């Protein structure tokens, strides 16, 4: 089955959420989700919710990993902006080629280990085991597709769908238990359960997609991005902390946001500001924290101003960091009401 992971600060981290490989294996296929029916629905939703536009350089791809220990299985990550080595090293396949089983895997592929960064974007993942057929990843995953492509090789594959929570090691699942009192069964809808409670669809779209407040749709692990006085990486605040008197919440300090990385520059303020230029002579990462919203952060490192982060009018503390940026002189622009406190730290990439 397919799983959707929705961060608490969904729109703020929509383009910067790091995604890691769950397995040791090889990336052999990539596909571009843009251009198909409904492919830009997420863009429309993002613009309506934030009033901002997605970064110009953001890619909305799927990647397929073949695990070393299960060569008849495909781990598919969806809505992902892959790292450059995957983008540059794997030729693009189309959904039509996959359906017709004419898509060829990359000659060498890109090898990953469990825990390796593979891109940024949404945490959507599915596991498919091929029992017979060509073994080429198939997009034939709905009755709508099976009716439309009944004679295509992709719809003649015998496959079974699995949950990542079936295959997750106990060590990894323990991290979920640290956030909430959950069991693996809380995340898995069995075939029997789904057969007895089918979903109404229009083609390949749910009539009722549900939302994060629906316990039958989402399992809530956190109610806020971080707890009072403690950063998302678990480092206790010791210095350089800004207080929000109106909310009683604490903004993580520069040292906590840097997380043991070398600080190039740091800023701490409230409201709108055009910050002094930062000359990063090595690859770098920008870490942003904010109490409340709305707030947006952009830069004009290139010929056009680029959106780095946007958060709507929300309560609580949000922390996130950008993907690794190439060395450059960066001019950061923050737009926020005067009562929104924020901190920005530019650090050397690991």
Protein Blocks (a to p, Z undefined) as FASTA:
>chain_A
ZZddddfklmlmmmmmccddfbdcddfbdcdfehiahklmmmmmmmmmnopacdfkbccd
ddddddfklmkbccddehiacdfklmmmpccddfklmmnopaccdfklpaddehiafbec
dddddddddfbdjhpacfblbfklmmmmmmgmklmpccddddfklmpcfklmmmmmmmpc
cdfklmpccfklmmmmccddehjacfblojaklmklbccfbfbfbdehiafkopacfbhp
acdfknopacddfklmnnopacfbdcddedjddddddddfbdcddddddehjdddddddf
bmbdcdfbdcdddedjddddddddddddddddddddfklccdddddddZZ
